[in-house]
Amino acid sequence: MTDVSLLAPQAEVKGRSLWADARRRFLGNTAAVVGLVVLIAITLLSFGQPYLGLRDPADINWDMISAPPDFAQGYYFGTDQNGRDLFVRTLQGGQVSLTVGFIATMVSLVIGTLWGASAGYLGGRVDAVMMRIVDILYSIPFVFLVILLTVVFGRNIELMYLAIGAVSWLDMARIVRGQTVSIRRKEFIEAAHASGVSNWRIITRHIIPNCLGPVVVYMTLTVPAVILTESFISYLGMGVQEPDSSWGTLISEGVKAMEVAPWAVLYPSLVMVVTLLALNFVGDGLRDALDPKDR
Amino acid sequence: MSPAPLLSVHDLKVHFDIGRHGLLGGHRHVLKAVDGISFDLRPGETLGLVGESGCGKSTLGRAILRLLPLRGGRTMWLGQDLARLDAERMRGLRREMQIIFQDPLASLNPRMTVGQIIAEPLITHQPNLKTAEVKNRVKAMMAKVGLLPNQINRYPHEFSGGQCQRIGIARAIINEPKLIVCDEPVSALDVSIQAQIVNLLMDLQAEMGLSLIFISHNLAVVRHISHRVMVLYLGKVMEIADRDSLYANPLHPYTQALNSAVPVPDPDIERAKQRLVLTGDLPSPLNPPSGCPFRTRCPKATGICADVMPPLESVGRDHMVACHHAGPISG
């Protein structure tokens, strides 16, 4: 055998992890990269809106009520029926819509993954009880829940975040549980168990990192879904309150004025569609990057 | 005589319930994967476990480490009954018993670096160890099993099968265990690599005083590494003996048949050799034959074999056999 000690002083070789491989593939996917750039731009614009020196979203211009886009005066998306700058209001609405998306993602990521991985790994009765809880929550009609919460606690944006958070982790829990069941009999899990590694560490260090492929992909599907849900709730008049806006409220107001001011529905919808498309491209890119064999 | 056993297994049983068919009062199938196995393992000894696929070798190995629930029997580890230990004490004891798997790549977490994989048992049992110390110990282990220590940050998929098995061995020995269960550690490797891994295990055993339970269906490899060999058939011990007497003087017809199936690397001897070819397949373990499980394929079977399971009886120094008609091969 070669004398290993001779070679030991050499610099440590940096391994190419599966994540590094995935990053390389993701960056090679033009649509996904463009989608990511668009997404970052929209996020920065939305949350940077108060600092960009734009008009105040509540400013009313009495000379321009329901006016079409006017680049000379800086009304890029036109104004609504109250004479407010639609461009600024769309950016402001993005804050709510993107926050909803972010919260739902975080909740489903943290609670959903841990819940699903624990149920799948522990198995047996624990699994049955945990997944029945998910089933029960799943069976509560979401819109009904939101209406009930609104009736009891009044219209409140935090409440909507709560309601969306409460249901968004259910799908994730199921997906992760399925993944976990398929990998918990793998030998490296058994090896960890045989070494005396605790269940918590097996779940967090061995199971969750190996489920992360589908999780990341599903996350990018969750975001558009909850943005649409928020729009739907706001459209029903139970979400965001004036003078705040979200993409859902803007579109719902725009629809009312569609015949006289089509831009009021067109532009906010366009921004939302672009965001969702970008998210879907990013999701596709991530799926291809993390699961190259499914291409 | 011999020192106190490290591990003493008595009448070990592992049964699996294979679902019920029918809603009410359906018949319940029980698979007796391991059915009443007893043996002692001495410190520094290698016990080879051989038998056909599905005879319960791997199940036995896992049951000893309490990775599977027991249906009956006891495993005494240095006088302590493992089944009675609470989960926390058992986790502590796992430091002293380790396992090496058949599929080297599947036994390594693909998302962890080699360094993290090898360090895991160490960190689990000595959480206060400094990071630099852990790294040094991991590198020392890598050198010991013949890996380049500078590859500590690489990932399992960047290694060959033999190297992955070395990583698995490094992980198993980093806590200086007393027992390693080797579950067919070489059957997924090339022949040349098999020899390297087996020799590595033997070197480590000599150096660290390890006891090994070496599971394999390769009789030649088992002969090379084992001190004693146990032959299993459908979850029962057929014959257990020290290596030399088992290979030179097998007394159980099943052992004789297995032995005669090993190819000899000399064409003349190979051609002249008298072959004991077993007919038929392994019976289903869900519905094992009555009496001796081997009787359906045994050339010596008589009426008594169908009625009474022969007990495991001592027939010489360190040689036990379970057969009504035990005896050397006769013409």
Interface residues (C-beta under 8 A of the other chain):
Chain A: M1 V4 S5 L7 A8 Q10 A11 E12 V13 K14 G15 R16 S17 L18 W19 K186 E187 F188 E190 A191 A192 H193 A194 S195 G196 V197 S198 R201 R205 H206 P209 N210
Chain B: R62 L65 L67 M90 R91 G92 L93 R94 R95 M97 Q98 I99 F101 Q102 D103 A106 S107 L108 N109 P110 R111 M112 T113 V114 E120 P121 T124 H125 K139 A143 G146 L147 L148 P149 N150 Q151 I152 N153 R154 Y155 H157 E158 G168 R171 N175
